[in-house]
Amino acid sequence: QVQLVESGGGLVQAGGSLRLSCAASGSIFSINFMAWYRRAPGKERELVAHITSGGNTNYGDSVKGRFTISGANAKNTVTLQMNSLKPEDTAVYYCNAVIRTIAGTGNYWGQGTQVTVSS
């Protein structure tokens, strides 16, 4: 049973920083890529950042220059460093990963962690 567990969410003042972490556990052979998505009230789910096992990254336009994703296969974790936070960053953040196990390859999601940015 593969699981993704996020941590690091919370309340922060505008202009501040938070660091989210996602840890994958289970019978993992390899992780092809990991990503962060978010969903704010009244909005569709959107891609925040994505990283491949080769270290290639991609960011959503609204966070580029402020957020940094890193980690990938390092200890089966990925982190999201969030700087210069804005109230519009308030959302539930979800970890996503494509993981290969002995049984095959699957797409997995974490339970989500709340990030709230006050003005």
Residue pairs with C-beta under 8 A, 6 or more apart in sequence:
1 26
1 27
2 24
2 25
2 26
2 27
2 28
2 99
2 101
2 106
2 108
3 24
3 25
3 26
3 108
4 22
4 23
4 24
4 95
4 96
4 97
4 108
4 109
4 110
4 111
5 22
5 23
5 25
5 95
5 110
5 111
6 20
6 21
6 22
6 93
6 94
6 95
6 110
6 111
6 112
6 113
7 20
7 21
7 22
7 23
7 113
8 18
8 19
8 20
8 21
8 113
9 18
9 20
9 93
9 113
9 114
9 115
10 18
10 114
10 115
10 116
11 116
11 117
11 118
12 18
12 85
12 115
12 116
12 117
12 118
13 117
13 118
14 85
14 86
14 87
14 117
14 118
14 119
15 84
15 85
16 85
16 117
17 81
17 82
17 83
17 84
17 85
18 82
18 85
18 115
19 79
19 80
19 81
19 82
20 36
20 79
20 80
20 82
20 93
20 113
20 115
21 77
21 78
21 79
21 80
22 34
22 36
22 77
22 78
22 79
22 80
22 95
22 97
22 110
23 75
23 76
23 77
24 31
24 34
24 76
24 77
24 97
24 99
24 108
25 76
26 99
26 101
27 101
27 102
27 103
28 76
28 99
28 100
28 101
29 99
29 100
29 101
29 102
30 53
30 73
30 99
30 100
31 53
31 72
31 73
31 76
31 97
31 98
31 99
31 100
32 52
32 53
32 97
32 98
32 99
32 100
32 105
33 50
33 51
33 52
33 53
33 72
33 97
33 98
34 50
34 51
34 69
34 71
34 72
34 78
34 95
34 96
34 97
35 47
35 48
35 49
35 50
35 51
35 69
35 78
35 95
35 96
35 97
36 47
36 48
36 49
36 50
36 69
36 78
36 80
36 93
36 94
36 95
36 96
37 45
37 46
37 47
37 48
37 93
37 94
37 96
38 45
38 46
38 48
38 89
38 91
38 92
38 93
38 94
38 115
39 45
39 46
39 91
39 92
39 94
40 88
40 90
40 91
40 92
43 91
45 94
46 60
46 62
47 58
47 60
48 59
48 60
48 63
48 67
48 80
48 93
49 57
49 58
49 59
49 60
49 63
49 67
49 68
49 69
49 80
50 57
50 58
50 59
50 69
51 57
51 58
51 69
51 70
51 71
51 72
51 78
52 72
53 72
53 73
55 72
57 69
59 67
59 69
62 88
63 82
63 89
66 82
66 83
66 84
66 85
67 80
67 81
67 82
67 83
68 80
68 81
68 83
69 78
69 79
69 80
69 81
70 78
70 79
70 81
71 77
71 78
71 79
72 78
78 95
78 97
80 93
82 89
82 115
85 115
85 117
86 117
87 117
87 118
87 119
88 117
89 115
89 117
90 115
90 116
90 117
91 115
92 112
92 113
92 114
92 115
93 112
93 113
93 114
93 115
94 109
94 110
94 111
94 112
95 109
95 110
96 107
96 108
96 109
96 110
97 107
97 108
98 105
98 106
98 107
98 108
99 105
99 106
99 108
